Amino acid sequence: MSTTANSSPFYDSEHAAFRDAMRRFVAREITPHVEAWEAQASFPVELYRKAAEIGLLGLGFPEAWGGNDGDLFMTIIAAQELARCGAGGVLASLLSHTIGCPPIVNVGSDEIKRRVLPAVLRGEKISALAITEPSGGSDVANLKTTARRDGDHFVLNGSKTFITSGIRADFYTVAVRTGGQGAGGVSLLLVEKGTPGFTQTRLEKMGWLCSDTATLHFEDCRVPVANLVGAENQGFKAIMLNFNRERIFLAAGANGFARVCLDEALAWAQQREMFGGRLIDQQVTRHKLADMAMRIEATQALLELLAWRVEQGEAPVGEICLLKNQATQTMAHCASEAVQMHGGAGFIRGVKVERIYREVKVNTIGGGAEEVMRDLAARQLGFQ
């Protein structure tokens, strides 16, 4: 059971063609290899180049720097087609540049753009965003990593953690404190792999196994002042600029994984024999599937409406926060029901729904924790 690009007024023939290309790409280049990549805790760097060739990496980035200016509906298609592989770690690392590069696009100098964007969008280099610290993630305004000015350099000290593509990225967009306390003292610096004083420690995780995640350590790490992304002490604003699009992408992916759970549960129920018939013959099974479909379609409708509003120039921050929570809750519900429907088989590694079930929790945290999303939505919608 799956919607198509032709079933919504928000998609045209160009979207349909991109969906077809993405579906072929995922079926050929990703899905057959996911189990091996999960076991290896990595996927080949060659996948970045292949993703660039079909226009995936350049999606939504300016043509002047190697992008293709695809709209937000292209992003939704990409997230949901990638979700078909059943492994969130592929999405997380393959597209880590979609959070690492937007600050460079929005406020970076032309020199930094020339150095970073074309190579990343061609799949030759990898970009990561480093904001979260051991002392906290959601409270961006109170980060503690410092960057002290020393002539033509900043000297960085501190650490970042839970950083996607933290081991093999070439460029890190790092949030640091260059000024006083609070949001007004935050800046962004571009730190390159191999910079003296910069080291990484790999982290082992519950899910997203093929995505490399790391803690970053900065010890008297000297970074040229020319690597400042945007104006000094204006980094907080640059970070906030991309959150709406990031959360729409995360919501699209979560609902995509929910749909995979429905598809897998339906296929299992149609072939699983028990009590003299098939599992699908039991009313309770059909009702579970109907409830999953109800949640998925409601979430998809809200997702596409909010994407359209953003494309019209609106900034429905509160509603997007609610969307992210609704999408991750839909994913959680569908993953749980799909595992339950599979019985013991749903508890075994190598089954898509088992992997998705383990990856639910990170979706409720990344891009804005569920509790933060709920309170931000309440304040944005005037519930005070």
GIFEN-V203431 format. One record per residue. SS is DSSP state (A for helix, B for strand, O for the rest). PSI is psi in radians with two decimals (NA if undefined). Layout:
# GIFEN-V203431
ss & psi
SS & PSI
SS & PSI
This chain:
# GIFEN-V203431
ss & psi
O & 2.06
O & 2.39
O & 2.82
O & 2.95
A & -0.35
A & -0.05
A & 0.11
O & 2.48
O & -0.16
O & -0.12
O & 2.52
O & -2.98
A & -0.55
A & -0.70
A & -0.74
A & -0.71
A & -0.69
A & -0.69
A & -0.76
A & -0.74
A & -0.72
A & -0.70
A & -0.72
A & -0.72
A & -0.83
A & -0.75
A & -0.57
A & -0.77
A & -0.29
A & -1.07
A & -0.76
A & -0.29
A & -0.07
A & -0.78
A & -0.75
A & -0.72
A & -0.68
A & -0.73
A & -0.59
A & -0.17
O & 0.61
O & 2.81
O & 2.76
O & 2.44
O & -0.35
A & -0.41
A & -0.54
A & -0.78
A & -0.73
A & -0.67
A & -0.63
A & -0.65
A & -0.52
O & 0.11
O & 0.11
O & -0.80
O & -0.53
O & 0.00
O & 2.11
O & -0.03
O & 2.66
O & 2.45
A & -0.55
A & -0.42
A & 0.24
O & 0.09
O & -3.00
O & 0.15
O & 0.50
O & 2.55
O & -3.13
A & -0.44
A & -0.52
A & -0.68
A & -0.73
A & -0.80
A & -0.81
A & -0.82
A & -0.75
A & -0.51
A & -0.68
A & -0.59
A & -0.39
A & -0.40
A & -0.30
O & 0.28
O & 1.86
A & -0.41
A & -0.53
A & -0.84
A & -0.78
A & -0.87
A & -0.69
A & -0.56
O & 0.44
O & -0.37
A & -0.32
A & -0.20
A & -0.43
A & -0.57
O & -0.49
A & -0.70
A & -0.60
A & -0.76
A & -0.77
A & -0.69
A & -0.05
O & 2.77
O & 2.78
A & -0.59
A & -0.76
A & -0.73
A & -0.79
A & -0.63
A & -0.58
A & -0.95
A & -0.90
A & -0.75
A & -0.70
A & -0.78
A & -0.29
O & -0.08
O & 0.26
O & -0.47
O & 2.82
O & 2.41
B & 2.55
B & 2.74
B & 2.31
B & 1.73
O & -0.92
O & 2.43
B & 2.84
O & -0.47
O & -0.12
B & 2.74
O & -0.84
O & -0.47
O & 1.20
A & -0.64
A & -0.32
A & 0.48
O & 2.74
O & -0.23
O & 2.23
B & 2.67
B & 1.85
B & 2.28
B & 2.29
B & 1.56
O & -2.13
O & 0.23
B & 2.79
B & 2.49
B & 1.97
B & 2.41
B & 2.33
B & -2.88
B & 2.73
B & 2.69
B & 2.90
B & 0.64
B & 2.05
B & 2.38
O & 0.47
O & -0.39
O & -0.84
O & 0.15
O & 2.66
O & -0.56
B & 2.29
B & 2.12
B & 1.87
B & 2.24
B & 2.23
B & 2.85
B & 2.01
O & -0.25
O & -2.59
O & -2.94
O & 2.76
O & -3.07
A & -0.54
A & -0.07
A & 0.21
B & 2.34
B & 2.93
B & 2.34
B & 2.49
B & 2.02
B & 2.27
B & 2.59
O & 2.41
O & -0.03
O & 2.23
O & 2.37
O & -0.03
B & 2.07
B & 2.88
B & 2.66
B & 2.14
B & 2.50
O & 2.44
O & 2.43
O & 2.92
O & -0.74
O & -2.90
O & 0.78
O & -0.55
O & 0.09
O & 2.18
O & 2.27
B & 2.45
B & 2.81
B & 2.33
B & 2.38
B & 2.28
B & 2.05
B & 1.81
B & 0.79
B & 2.04
B & 2.13
B & 2.27
B & 2.49
A & -0.52
A & -0.28
A & 0.11
B & 2.20
O & 1.83
O & -2.99
O & 2.63
O & 2.40
O & 0.27
O & 0.28
A & -0.57
A & -0.77
A & -0.70
A & -0.65
A & -0.76
A & -0.46
A & -0.55
O & -0.08
A & -0.66
A & -0.83
A & -0.67
A & -0.75
A & -0.58
A & -0.73
A & -0.80
A & -0.72
A & -0.72
A & -0.78
A & -0.77
A & -0.75
A & -0.53
A & -0.75
A & -0.62
A & -0.71
A & -0.63
A & -0.74
A & -0.73
A & -0.82
A & -0.75
A & -0.71
A & -0.72
A & -0.82
A & -0.71
A & -0.79
A & -0.54
A & -0.40
A & -0.25
O & 2.15
B & 2.37
B & 2.64
O & 0.66
O & 0.19
B & -2.78
B & 2.76
A & -0.60
A & -0.34
A & -0.25
O & 2.26
A & -0.68
A & -0.60
A & -0.81
A & -0.65
A & -0.67
A & -0.78
A & -0.72
A & -0.69
A & -0.68
A & -0.81
A & -0.69
A & -0.81
A & -0.72
A & -0.83
A & -0.62
A & -0.74
A & -0.73
A & -0.69
A & -0.77
A & -0.72
A & -0.86
A & -0.62
A & -0.79
A & -0.61
A & -0.73
A & -0.73
A & -0.70
A & -0.71
A & -0.44
O & -0.01
O & 0.06
O & 2.88
O & 1.27
O & 1.19
A & -0.86
A & -0.79
A & -0.61
A & -0.63
A & -0.77
A & -0.69
A & -0.81
A & -0.78
A & -0.75
A & -0.72
A & -0.75
A & -0.57
A & -0.62
A & -0.75
A & -0.78
A & -0.80
A & -0.83
A & -0.65
A & -0.75
A & -0.79
A & -0.65
A & -0.74
A & -0.78
A & -0.72
A & -0.55
A & -0.25
A & -2.43
A & -0.54
A & -0.49
A & -0.15
A & 0.03
O & 2.34
O & 2.53
O & -0.19
O & 2.28
A & -0.78
A & -0.49
A & -0.75
A & -0.77
A & -0.67
A & -0.72
A & -0.39
A & 0.01
A & -0.85
A & -0.71
A & -0.51
A & -0.44
O & -0.11
O & -0.89
O & 2.51
O & 0.17
O & 1.92
O & 2.63
A & -0.74
A & -0.69
A & -0.73
A & -0.74
A & -0.75
A & -0.67
A & -0.71
A & -0.77
A & -0.75
A & -0.70
A & -0.56
O & 0.09
O & 0.41
O & 1.19
O & NA
